[in-house]
Amino acid sequence: MARILEAGHAVGQVHGDVRPATIGYAPDGRIALIGAVPPRGGEALPYMSPEQIDRRRTSPASDIYSLGAVFFELLVGRPPYAGIEPERVGTLVTVPGHLDGITTAMLAEDPGKRPRADEVAAVLESGVAAPPKRIVRPTGITGPRLSPTLLGVLMLLVLPGLVLGGWNTLRAGDTTSTVGSARPLADILPTSFQLAFDLSIERDALRTDADLTEDFLQITDRSIEAWTTEVRDLDSTGDPGLRRRTERTAAAIERLSDIRAAARAGDRSGKLVAVELYTNAVNGLFDLAAELPTFQDDSLARQARNLELIGSVSEVLGLERRIMANALRNERISEQGIADLSAAQDSWATHSQSIYAHADPATRQTLDKISGQSFEFGSYAVSSQRAVIRLLNARDVDDLIRQLKDSSDGRPVDQVWLADAASYVQDLKKVVVDSARQLADDVDREHREAKNQTIGWGIFTGIVLTVLVGLGIALLRARKRTVDA
């Protein structure tokens, strides 16, 4: 890819949209830049350079940043964090130093500090290996009457214990540090997801003209109060990124106070601005899961991965509600509406299958309960989901309206469908919040176990080191006695 960009940059061309979707194979099997559908939502954001995000002039260095973001994702498994200070690959996975260095250079905030495409290719093709690790062998303790040969054999027998103890002490210490840094964030995730779901339902009610009762507004009031209290008590002194994220989210929630007061009074003016403010707050709350570190423990890693998908799931369900409410209210749906609804349904089915596959058995049972044992297939047993599928298959809004009217009790059919969809979202919210609580409990447990292991292996290593030093001193004395003799 760097060679391809080098050729384009040499004649003054800037691609401007390097991301996984635009990288593929040419007919002859070689890697190539390919055409791709325009990105939707924030799909391309992780690969955009700072100057592209700020709508400044782009240059070949912008393509280098995007290629660096793709390379980062290949190495780590996710795109880089688009913050003030870029993450280093080497702090997340083990790679040769030159790969860590070139990736970090490509992601430099200053375009002038990024390498050229030919420089990137030269480094990657150089085959520079990581420097070899050095093994340090300490010494040991024993009685002076043993022969030098026996003492040497004992030292060789004890040495693997020192290596094992030291290695496990370092591993346990690293786990303690990683999991310990995740504890504050894990503790606030349950209330964060609770509030995110409540705000997303308010947002969707606003943009679909659905009923928003005082009872539900009070539920959100309690969620805001609980989240604000937890964040106020959150110790984020060691994590400035988390502190900035929670402060921005708190500010977004504060800006919603006037809008929510107007909603109580029945005023829905300025709906577009209000929906945008709601979306900023909801995304900030859901995105907190992306701040979780990369866990070594498989169970924690699966739980964290599932929670990272929840924001996308909520956005998909919100899009379905907006499209379906409009179609049912106006008794028609456009071709674009069908296309958007189909894409949302496909995305929801994909995400739900992934979440189900990585869920623990207890969570799977709960997901089966709320979806009629069809969660992994997109919850086809839920009435609101079945209505979406019927509309996609038949494209006949009139037929769907007739079916909904049979159980509407005189209510508008769009409100009937929205009520069922909101009920399902409420059920899903409970599952997600419970999963977040489970993760918080598991993080606390893993942290305690890692601390105990660090202490235990540290004591073991200290004892082995003391024995080894004693054996070494005894060996020196034994050799001296042999020489004297």
PyMOL commands that set and color helices and strands:
alter all, ss='L'
color gray80, all
select helices_A, chain A and resi 2-10+20-22+45-47+50-53+60-76+89-91+97-106+111-113+117-126+148-208+214-232+240-255+257-264+271-291+298-330+335-358+361-371+375-377+383-394+397-405+413-484
alter helices_A, ss='H'
color red, helices_A
select strands_A, chain A and resi 23-25+31-33
alter strands_A, ss='S'
color yellow, strands_A
deselect
rebuild
show_as cartoon
